[in-house]
């Protein structure tokens, strides 16, 4: 599994769900996180971001996951 540099979770107001951006060097992948409610806590969002990255074959340190609201 490749190590990701960082990840950022943001609420997508148009699509009404959370999305995660995972940065691996110059590459950035974006994935929706539709099953997490809008009022979810930071730990739930970090966990969802780590899982989304893992599903794509990347490992991201939860401490490197930024949460935007």
N, C-alpha and C positions, 0 to 999 in steps of 0.2 A: 504494500500500500504506500502511495506517495504522500509525503507531508505537504500540507497546504501552508502557505504563509500566514493567512488570516481569513476571517469571514466576517460578514456584516449582515445583520438581519434588519429588515425594514418593513413597515406596513405599506402595502400597495393600496392606495385609496381608490384607484380605478377598479381594480379587480377584487377588492375587499378580502385580501388574505395576506399573510406574511410571505416574504420572499427572502432568500439567502443568496448572497454573492460570495463565492469562494475564490480567493486569489491564490494562484499557484505560479510563482514567477511572474511572467508577463501575461499569462492566461487568466481569464476570469470566467467562471461558470455561474450561471444564474439558475436557480430552481425555486419553484413555488413551494410553500409549506401550507397547504390549504386546510389541514386538519387541526391546526392550532388556533384557538379562539383569539379574538382581538385583544381581550383583556388578560392574556396569559402573562405570567411572571417571567422575569429575566432568566431564571434557571430552566424553565420549560422551553424558552426560545433558544437558549444555548444548546440544550440537549437536542432539539429538533434540527438545529443547524449542523451539529456534529454528525447526526444520523444522516442528514441529506448529503453531506460531503462523503461519508462512509459509503453510502449507496452508489456513489460515482467512483469509488476507489481511492478516495483521499482521506487522510487523517488530519484533523485539525484540533489543536489544543483548545479546550473550552475557554481558557484564559485569553485567547486571541480572538474571541468572538465578540464583536461590538454590537450593541443593541441600539437601534434608532427607533424613536417613537413618533 
